[in-house]
Amino acid sequence: MEGLRCPKTILSLVLQKMSLTPSESVSLPIDLSEFDEVIDVRTPQEFDEDHLPGARNLPVLTNEQRVEVGILYKESAFKGRRLGARYVSQAIADHLAGPLRDITTGWSPLIYCWRGGQRSSALATVLRSIGWRARTLEGGYKAYRRFVMEDLASRLSAPSLELRVIGGLTGVGKTILLTALEEAGQQTIDLEKMANHRGSLLGSVGPQPTQRRFETCLHSQLSKMSPDRPIYLEAESNRIGTVYLPPALWKKLAHANVIELTLPMQERVLLLLETYRHFLEQPESLSDSLEPLGKLRGRAQLQSWHEQITRGAWPDFVTSLLENHYDLCYRRPGSADSNYPPPAYQLALPDHSFESYRDAARILSEAGKIPAAP
């Protein structure tokens, strides 16, 4: 393997015809578990935007090199290919001397690039020459992206698929109930966790995934679930922070079975104070985050909230924020402005202890079939 560190040696292997090991490619749909590893040879920027589940990024071009080669290619296809081959050869040599150094015989990776063309074929050809069974994905990521959206729509349109939506006012613990349901062995999808956002003005918890990444993760999780068992989700608007629910999911949710969760106001306040404790430790950032509400709720109300924050009157502040903003924004399932049908089932929790959510999860698990939405 040490001899393959030389870029010229690698380039010759890429360009020559391999008579002993025929070129292999696989087409979608595929079972990724058939491969020892999935390798994405696109640039780090392309990889960060989205990639196949579990893929590792071993780029054969950097972000800057891809731009440079593309510009030169427009001027001269020959010069662009020559420069690209030089960069790709060096990158493959570096991967063999680094990340792939300790891999033993019998390794069978799946390799892909943007369209299943030169970048993935270059690495696959060298790996086959070593003796590994490297296969490429026909059509590359572009084909995978098309497959994800088509398969996602197909799965969500299946008549047998039952979605159960946990609805309720802000602060009733819908996400906690999802956790308890998963603990009880039920199928759940946490869209807010997937979007890295709690779905409200104060819901940001960090950088969000791209739209493509969000949809890939949703498809990956849904494809692992049984279509013959209900799937629980939390009621969301069609947008969570900066990402949108796929149209097929939004349409399916319009016919889902809604479970309405309620919790006394005092318990909602206590739960929110625990969930958003970081705002109590950084009240300045909370005040700044509320500024957009000035136009919606009026400057007098906004000033009242600022004063409560300054005084540290947290229970009063949260109660006021719920009553004078969040509860007013709530679109009750079944109303004219809601995408969701009327609740088919109601659950009233006495408090926000996790034991109460466990009890609710047990009740839902034992309830069997929930009446279909009208």
HUSULTA-V367973 format. One record per run of one state. SS is the DSSP state (H for helix, E for strand, C for the rest). FROM is the first residue (numbers start at 0). TO is the last residue. If there is no record, write none. Layout:
SS;FROM;TO / SS;FROM;TO
//
This chain:
C;0;0 / H;1;4 / C;5;5 / H;6;14 / C;15;23 / E;24;25 / C;26;30 / H;31;33 / C;34;35 / E;36;39 / C;40;42 / H;43;48 / C;49;54 / E;55;56 / C;57;61 / H;62;74 / C;75;75 / H;76;96 / C;97;107 / E;108;111 / C;112;116 / H;117;129 / C;130;133 / E;134;136 / C;137;138 / H;139;155 / C;156;161 / E;162;166 / C;167;172 / H;173;182 / C;183;185 / E;186;187 / C;188;189 / H;190;194 / C;195;195 / E;196;196 / C;197;202 / E;203;203 / C;204;209 / H;210;222 / C;223;229 / E;230;233 / C;234;237 / E;238;239 / C;240;241 / E;242;243 / C;244;245 / H;246;252 / C;253;255 / E;256;262 / C;263;263 / H;264;274 / C;275;275 / H;276;280 / C;281;281 / H;282;289 / C;290;291 / H;292;296 / C;297;297 / H;298;310 / C;311;312 / H;313;328 / C;329;343 / E;344;348 / C;349;352 / H;353;366 / C;367;373
//
